[in-house]
Amino acid sequence: MRLLSMSRTVIYEKIRAGRLRIVKEGRTTLVPAEAIEEYVELLKQEAEVSRYGKAS
């Protein structure tokens, strides 16, 4: 939550939408560092598309 500056509710919405990958350890939900990097890359790609109309 701190790394992405998002609330818990928003994080879980991203998880349910399939935009943020998780792993489960028992009842604990973990977001791997790679998943955060992938999500940030996705956001960068979407920003590029909205800015220039194409992915790079």
N, C-alpha and C positions, 0 to 999 in steps of 0.2 A: 504494500500500500504506500509506503513512504517513497520507494524508488520511482513509482509511477505517478505519485501525487494524486492518487484516486482514493475514494472512500471504499470501504469494504463492500458496500452494495454495488457500486460500479464495477469493482473487480469481479464479483460473482456474476454480474450481467455479461461481462466480457467472456467469462468462462463458459456460461450457458450458451452464448452465441457462437462458441467455437473459435473465438479470436485470441484467447489466451489459454495456453496448454498448462495442465496441472498434473501432478502425481499425488497419489493418496498413500499415506502411511497410517494404517489403522483408520481412525476418525479424523486425522489431521490432513488438511489440504495444503500441499506445498506447490509453489510456483518456482520451477528451476530457473536459474540465471539465464540459461539459453532461451527459455520461453519468453522471458522479458525482452531479450535482445531481438528475438523473432517478431514480437509484437511491435517493438519500436521500428524495426525495418518495414513492417507492414504499414505502419502509420506514415513513414517517409515515402513509401511507394504510392500510397493513396494521395498524399499531398502533391506529389509529382504529377500524378494523373489529373488531379483537379486543377493544378496550376497550368500545365502544358497540354493536357488532353491526351497524353500517352505515357506509358511506363517506360523507364529507361533501363 
